[in-house]
Amino acid sequence: MAAQDAYEQCGLDRLILVPAAQAPLKPNDVQSSAEDRLAMLRAATEWDRRFEISDYELGKGGISYTIDSARYFRALYPNDELFWVIGGDQLPKLHLWKDIEELAKLVEFIFLERPGYPVKPREDIPGLRLRRCDGHLLAINSTELRERTRRQLSLDYFVPHKAIVYIRENALYRDKG
């Protein structure tokens, strides 16, 4: 839903989904294999031609720094305007991102507001460009979705159906017992 909101409201030509190998500010967040996460993303979006998937960060492995991906996409699309879509909850943490001043020159950030995270303008990062996306405010996150799966609660209406089927068929996010 967030990808769709950003695509539609910002008039993007394409939207490339880039699953991280390991997010640097969430060291314990990866709980399924790169192959499983890529398969779930493909299952969730394969029917929608507006979205593409890049396995750049997964293939590179290790910690996924946005600056590395931005450099990769800048080389791949040298004449395009690049945007990076984030949740509004990431805005207070942007100063912690690796090489944020260079990143701010390479991309404009599109941020989607998240419930419970009031957005405050940032003035401490030179050249930072922010574009607000008034998307559908969702008060759900990946941790809660994994917990729902572990407790065998429904993921319907939160996750695309084909991704739910993949999670069930591969017994992902279940207690090891």
N, C-alpha and C positions, 0 to 999 in steps of 0.2 A: 504494500500500500504506500509506503514512504517513497519507493522508487517511482511508482506511478504518479504520486503527487508532484514530486520534483520534475519529472519528465513533462507533465502537462502544464504546470504553472510557470515553469521557466522556459518553455518552448524549446527544449533540447532536441537536437537532431538524433542523438543516440544516447543511451545510458548503459554504461558498462559496469557490471557488478564484479567486484574484486574481493573474493574471500581472502582473509588474512591467514597466513601460516600461523603466526603467533603475534597477537597485539602486544606492543611493548608496555602499555599501561594496564593490561589485564593479564598478568602472567599465569593465572590459574584458570583462564576462561575456556581454553580448548578442551573439549570433553568428547570429541569424536574425531575420527581420522580425517585427513585432508580429502581422501577419496570419498568418504561418506558425505562430508559437507559439500563437496563439488557435485556429487550425485543428487543430493537434496535440492541444491540450487537449480540444477538442470531440470529436475522433475517439476519444480515450482514454476519455472519460467519458460520451458521449452516451447510452449504454444504461443508465447507473446513475442512477436517480432520487434517490438520496441526495445527490447533488452538483449544485451549480449553479455557473455560471461568471459572473464579473463582469468586464467589460472596462473598468471605471472607470479603472484606472491606465493602461492602454494608450491609452484615449481622451484622457486628460488629457495624456499625453506627458511628456517631460522626466524628471527624477529622481523616482522613486517613493518618497515617504516614508510609512512606515506610519501616522504620526500623521494625515496627510491622509485616508487611507483609513478609519482608525478614526472620524474625525469624520464622514465621508460615511456610513458604516454606522450610526453613532449617530443621525444625522438620519433615515436611512431606517427604522431599527428602534428608535424611542425607548424602547420598553418591554422590549426584549430584553436578556438578559445576553450580552455579547460576549466572544468568545475569539479569540486569535490564535495559530495553530499555527506553531511554529518547530522547527528542528532544535536539539538540545542544544548543537551547536557554536556557536550564536549567543549563548548565555548569557553568555560572557565579553565579548562585544562590545555588550551591551545599553546600557551606559553611553554608547556612541558614537551611539546612535540619536537622531534629532532629537526634541526635546521629550519625552524618555523619561518624565519625571515626570508630565506630563499624560497620556501614553499609558498609563502604569500605572494611572491612575484610570479610563480608558475601557474597558480590556480586561484580562482575565486571560489570561496566556500558558499555552498547553499546549505542553510541550516533549517531543520525542521524542529519546531518547538515540541517539547515533551512535557507532559504534565508533571508538576512539582519542580520544574527547573526554570525559574524566571530568567529571561534573557536580558543580559546587561551588555551594553556596547563595550567593545575592547578598544583601547586606545594605546596599549603598550606594545603592539606589534606593528612595526613600520610597514606600510603598504598593504596591510590586511584588508581584503575586500570581502564583505559579507552580504549575502542575499537571503532574505527571509522567505521561507516557503510556508504558507499557511495550509499545512496538510491536515489530515485527519489525526487529531491528537489521540495517541494510543498510550494507555497507561500499562503497557505490558512490555517485558523485556525478555531477552534470551534466557536469563537465569530462571525466571518464572515459568517459561515454556518447558525448560528441562525438568523443573520440579513437577509440573503438571504431568509430564510423561512418566516420571519416576513413580508418581502416585496413581498412575493409570487413569488420570482424568482426561477428558476430551480436549483435543487441540482444534476441533472444528471451529471455524470462524476466526481463528488466530493464524493458522498456517494453511497454505494451499494444500488441497486434498492429496495430490500426487506426492507431496513431500511427507504428509502424514503416513501414507501407505508405505513409503520407503522406510520411515522411522520404525513402523511396526514390523515390517518384514525383516529388518536387520536388528531388531531388539535394541535400538539405540537409547541411551540415557536411562536405562533400567538399572536397578540395584544389582550388583553382581552377587549371586547367591547360589 
